[in-house]
Amino acid sequence: MRVAVVGGTGDFGLALAQRLAQAGVEVVIGSRDAERARAKAAEVSAAAGAANEDAVRDVDLVVLATKADAALQTAASLVDALDETPVLSVASELRFTKHGVLPTEDARSIAERMQELLRGPVTAGLHSLAAASLAHGAAEGDALVCGDDEQAKQLALELAGHVVTGRALDAGPLASARALEGMTAVIVNLNKRYKGHAGVHVTGL
Amino acid sequence: MRVAVVGGTGDFGLALAQRLAQAGVEVVIGSRDAERARAKAAEVSAAAGAANEDAVRDVDLVVLATKADAALQTAASLVDALDETPVLSVASELRFTKHGVLPTEDARSIAERMQELLRGPVTAGLHSLAAASLAHGAAEGDALVCGDDEQAKQLALELAGHVVTGRALDAGPLASARALEGMTAVIVNLNKRYKGHAGVHVTGL
């Protein structure tokens, strides 16, 4: 499997690219700055680094791992480069307030809005993982992945299986992203409250 | 702790009341039908059974455990009887489609809408538990509870601690209910896909 990580020089993107490279996946790090992408690729032993629009060509799956507030704009800027390539959206919108971290007020997920922009199938997942959880190998717990396109979802599940100690689980249609993205706010609140690095393990399956 | 379970003769409400009674909590089963509430209370060794509006008087916490589509209407009908008594909302709105179970299209949670109706503090939790998971004692995994009122949330956490094998965890402000209610759809999808009774265990805390 050949995977591009757009936003692959950011905290989460880089940790993910490193973990995938360690697991033997052929990873291309994408960044707005090609030079920086190449330097980071060398640093984490990824296959290559390139400008985002070049990184996404000729790969099986593209992980869109920019910061959440740039996710939709980045997707829009890559419509032609991505064409029909499957995308995995990992972003969650959070609102930081003095009462804690709140999920977005938008009823639709980033992933569903991304699907309206792109020609290829969008899947969503890995929302419960943080860069820090990937720093020392696979993250503890399971990874939940959702999507409406079965073939794209299988690719995303295969990728997810490389980054957690537990299972990559099919959480249903793309609309499940509303809950999965929202759980990031819950996890941030749990981390603050209990001073930990929370992940999710699904019991009873 | 004295707890009323409104909708306590339904599948989930009754399983919850039974589990709480087993754990030594003083439980009053509420139902629209007082006779039925009394019969079910005897059946599961609850302290008492009564019509909903009587069941909620002089208790520390009220669990609103009707079916999701009746939750807000039931809350509205009990405004005066509840007065300022803390409420725990366990309902999740689901949309069953041929593509799987989808979360609601409403951006706000049932719990947040319930808070606008009631005078007392509303908390939300136990969404990842099913009646079937409570049938043989405490449910596997952790229980997540959220709310804006700290005192009410502590009561809800105490109750939640009695119904799971794991921990009762503080998931932050009431707005977290958007994610927690949405996770019910994810859990139903996981149960269908993997033929199990999924629950959530939070790792890394």
Interface residues (C-beta under 8 A of the other chain):
Chain A: T97 H99 G100 V101 L102 P103 T104 E105 D106 A107 S133 E140 G141 L144 C146 D148 L169 D170 A171 G172 P173 A175 S176 R178 A179 L180 G182 M183 A185 V186 N189 L190 N191 R193 Y194 G196 H197 A198 G199 V200 H201 V202 T203 G204 L205
Chain B: T97 H99 G100 V101 L102 P103 T104 E105 D106 A107 S133 E140 G141 L144 C146 D148 L169 D170 A171 G172 P173 A175 S176 R178 A179 L180 G182 M183 A185 V186 N189 L190 N191 R193 Y194 G196 H197 A198 G199 V200 H201 V202 T203 G204 L205
